[in-house]
Amino acid sequence: MNRSNILRSVMKAVRVTEFGAPDVCKVAQIAKPTPASKQVLIKTEYSGLNPVDTYMRSGNYARLPDLPYTPGSDCSGVVEAVGEDVTQYKQGDTVFTVRSVTGTCAEYNVAEESQTFPLNTDKLSFKQGAGLGVPFFTAYRALVTRAQAKNGETILIHGASGGVGTLCVQIAKHLGLKVLATAGSDAGLQIVKDCGADFTYNHHTSGYVEKIMEDTADKGVNIVVEMLANINLQRDLDILSKHGRVVIVGNRGTIEINPRSTMAKESSIVGCMLGNSTEGDWAEGKKAVIQYQSEGWLQPVTSTEYTMSEVPQAHIDIMNTKGSAGSLVIKISSNQ
């Protein structure tokens, strides 16, 4: 094998060889993957970063990958090759993923055809495409599948300035809901306003719960989408209207609540986890994300951009930066 063929058969990737602190993420040269019959090989432009990536890297997750592994489930990129039984994609198609077989923090990654989706680059950039995957399907599941949101209802998105939250705001407005949203910084508040929120509140400011009740004429909200239940769940129950529901998307610990808060209102607390999606759920979400892209109003918000060598810092920032602003993404293609 000559040198050019050798170079084409290897690639750069972030590798985790042991579970631990962010600095276990290191750039290495590994073999370029090959797609199986129903898989797609993608030349990665950007990799998206989600909190779950940090849980896996630290070893604190229910389903851990085998070591060593390449982190990342979300990406945007261009189809390089397809397996013999792939029917939906061909070389040159622009796509995004919601799961990856081999990990997206790499110059190339393999994804199942069923977990690969069209990216409309007439409407969205590759950078934005990396902020679709898990954030979009989580937001859609929270609002449509779990909350069963209806036109005319009022929704509070608690912690709305992150990747999932900003898409929740946009989808809720599209579905005809009145949207209240919280964020932890002035920049975050501006982002959720730009996404279409009708009312915004800084959740670090005392009295914001009272302001929410004032803005709803003391009726409260029909739905709360909650990104940090271990801090906010009791407050959420207090501001729900009769038959209201809290959808828990994010949580980092335990909290004591008063169950009586749910009794008189007959309110509900429901969880939301993307991994519980059925084939029908994925199909419904796929139809929606294709339609929403073509209509042009779906605009994933992305903030800080990192290189592969900066992945450890990205893992620190996503868990510790207050007042998040959209999705964090890793630029991959510039490293090729």
Secondary structure, DSSP 8 states (H G I E B T S, - for coil): --HHHHHHTEEEEEEESSSSSGGGEEEEEEE-----TTEEEEEEEEEEE-HHHHHHHHT-SSS---SSB---SEEEEEEEEE-TT--S--TT-EEEES--SS-SSBSEEEEEGGGEEE--TTTS-HHHHTTTHHHHHHHHIIIIIIS---TT-EEEEETTTBHHHHHHHHHHHHTT-EEEEEESSHHHHHHHHHTT-SEEEETTSTTHHHHHHHHTTT--EEEEEES-HHHHHHHHHHHEEEEEEEEE----S-----THHHHTTT-EEEE--GGG--HHHHHHHHHHHHHHHHHS-----EEEEE-GGGHHHHHHHHHH-SS--BEEEEE-GGG-
